[in-house]
Amino acid sequence: MAVAAEVARPEGHVGELQKVAALLGGTRVLSRRLTSALDAHELLLHGLPASAVDHLVGSLVFIGKTESLEKAVGMSLRTWQRRRDAPTKPLSQEQSGRAWKFAEILSKATDVLGTQAEAEQWLERPAIGLDQRRPIDLLGTPAGVELVEDYLERLEYGVYA
């Protein structure tokens, strides 16, 4: 069903990719324009530049450099600081994937809630639909990411509005 939706509105999918890429620094930082999910796959396979996480963290308006953020992007503050000294050195596939997924969820939450500030505040607040857990705390595992994505989708359609 998701594949049919992508085929039916490919321009929407490219728009979503561009929003995620923009959070990671856009073409200036990523050194390429993403036009398909395969482009994103190739980028993550080779590793995001460390400066992409720097750009992502620098663009946050509400979320601070906390342990929760570290778990969400899969990198401790100390590691992130070391990586800043080598901004062109690529992140590992796991770190790249986690940073991408965080940017993807932030982008989706921004679309659903209206502003990035509201999306970040939502990530930081306990949610009824997540058994009073903060969405950002669930982003450290694939199962938690899935829970947050499902909850965002329910919010988008007004199920838990």
C-alpha positions as CSV (number, residue, x, y, z in Angstrom):
1,M,0.0,0.0,0.0
2,A,2.9,2.4,0.8
3,V,4.5,1.6,-2.5
4,A,1.3,2.5,-4.4
5,A,1.2,5.8,-2.5
6,E,4.8,6.5,-3.5
7,V,4.0,5.7,-7.2
8,A,0.8,7.7,-7.1
9,R,2.6,10.9,-5.8
10,P,6.3,10.7,-6.4
11,E,6.7,14.5,-6.2
12,G,5.5,14.3,-2.5
13,H,8.1,11.7,-1.7
14,V,10.8,13.8,-3.3
15,G,9.5,16.8,-1.2
16,E,9.8,14.7,1.9
17,L,13.4,13.7,1.0
18,Q,14.3,17.4,0.4
19,K,12.9,18.4,3.9
20,V,15.0,15.7,5.6
21,A,18.1,16.6,3.5
22,A,17.6,20.2,4.4
23,L,17.7,19.4,8.1
24,L,21.0,17.6,7.4
25,G,22.5,20.6,5.6
26,G,21.1,20.2,2.1
27,T,23.2,19.8,-1.0
28,R,25.9,22.1,0.5
29,V,26.7,19.6,3.3
30,L,25.5,16.4,1.6
31,S,27.3,17.2,-1.7
32,R,24.4,15.8,-3.7
33,R,20.8,16.4,-4.4
34,L,18.5,13.6,-3.4
35,T,15.8,12.8,-5.9
36,S,14.8,9.3,-4.8
37,A,14.9,6.9,-1.9
38,L,17.7,5.1,-3.6
39,D,19.7,8.3,-3.6
40,A,19.2,8.5,0.2
41,H,20.1,4.8,0.5
42,E,23.4,5.3,-1.3
43,L,24.2,8.4,0.8
44,L,23.6,6.5,4.0
45,L,25.4,3.4,2.8
46,H,28.6,5.5,2.3
47,G,28.0,7.5,5.5
48,L,26.7,11.0,6.1
49,P,29.4,13.6,6.6
50,A,29.9,14.5,10.2
51,S,28.9,18.0,9.4
52,A,25.4,16.8,8.6
53,V,24.8,15.9,12.3
54,D,26.4,19.2,13.3
55,H,23.9,21.0,11.0
56,L,21.0,19.0,12.4
57,V,21.9,19.7,16.0
58,G,22.6,23.3,15.2
59,S,19.1,23.7,13.6
60,L,17.2,22.5,16.7
61,V,15.3,25.3,18.4
62,F,14.0,23.6,21.5
63,I,15.8,20.3,22.1
64,G,19.1,20.7,23.9
65,K,22.2,18.5,23.7
66,T,20.9,15.9,26.1
67,E,21.3,12.2,26.7
68,S,17.9,11.7,24.9
69,L,19.2,13.5,21.8
70,E,22.4,11.4,22.0
71,K,20.3,8.2,22.0
72,A,18.1,9.4,19.2
73,V,21.0,10.2,16.8
74,G,23.1,7.3,18.0
75,M,26.1,9.4,19.0
76,S,27.3,10.6,22.4
77,L,28.0,14.3,22.8
78,R,31.7,13.5,23.2
79,T,31.8,11.5,19.9
80,W,29.9,14.3,18.2
81,Q,32.5,16.8,19.4
82,R,35.3,14.6,18.1
83,R,33.5,14.3,14.8
84,R,33.3,18.1,14.5
85,D,37.1,18.1,14.2
86,A,36.8,15.9,11.1
87,P,33.6,17.2,9.4
88,T,34.2,15.5,6.1
89,K,34.9,12.1,7.6
90,P,31.8,10.0,7.0
91,L,29.8,8.6,9.9
92,S,29.2,4.9,10.2
93,Q,26.2,3.4,8.4
94,E,24.4,3.0,11.8
95,Q,25.1,6.6,12.9
96,S,24.1,7.8,9.5
97,G,20.9,5.8,9.6
98,R,20.0,7.0,13.1
99,A,20.7,10.7,12.2
100,W,18.6,10.3,9.0
101,K,15.7,8.7,10.9
102,F,15.8,11.5,13.6
103,A,15.7,14.1,10.8
104,E,12.9,12.2,9.1
105,I,10.8,12.0,12.3
106,L,11.4,15.7,13.1
107,S,10.4,16.6,9.5
108,K,7.2,14.6,9.7
109,A,6.4,15.9,13.2
110,T,6.9,19.5,11.9
111,D,4.4,18.8,9.0
112,V,1.9,17.3,11.4
113,L,2.2,19.9,14.2
114,G,2.8,23.0,12.2
115,T,6.3,24.3,13.3
116,Q,9.6,22.8,14.1
117,A,9.5,24.3,17.6
118,E,6.1,22.5,18.3
119,A,7.5,19.3,16.8
120,E,10.6,19.4,19.1
121,Q,8.4,20.2,22.1
122,W,6.2,17.2,21.2
123,L,9.3,15.0,21.0
124,E,10.2,16.1,24.5
125,R,6.8,15.6,26.2
126,P,5.2,12.4,27.5
127,A,2.6,11.2,25.1
128,I,-0.7,9.5,26.1
129,G,-0.6,7.3,23.0
130,L,3.0,6.1,23.9
131,D,2.1,5.1,27.5
132,Q,3.3,8.5,28.9
133,R,6.8,8.0,27.3
134,R,8.5,10.8,25.5
135,P,8.8,10.2,21.8
136,I,12.5,11.2,21.8
137,D,13.3,8.5,24.4
138,L,11.9,5.8,22.1
139,L,14.1,6.7,19.1
140,G,17.1,4.6,20.3
141,T,15.6,1.4,19.0
142,P,14.0,0.3,15.7
143,A,10.9,-0.8,17.6
144,G,10.7,2.5,19.4
145,V,11.1,4.4,16.1
146,E,8.2,2.4,14.7
147,L,6.0,3.3,17.7
148,V,6.7,7.0,17.2
149,E,6.1,6.8,13.5
150,D,2.8,5.0,14.0
151,Y,1.8,7.5,16.7
152,L,2.6,10.5,14.4
153,E,0.5,8.9,11.7
154,R,-2.4,8.6,14.1
155,L,-2.0,12.2,15.1
156,E,-1.9,13.2,11.4
157,Y,-5.3,11.5,10.9
158,G,-6.8,12.8,14.1
159,V,-7.0,9.5,15.9
160,Y,-5.2,10.9,19.0
161,A,-5.7,14.6,18.4
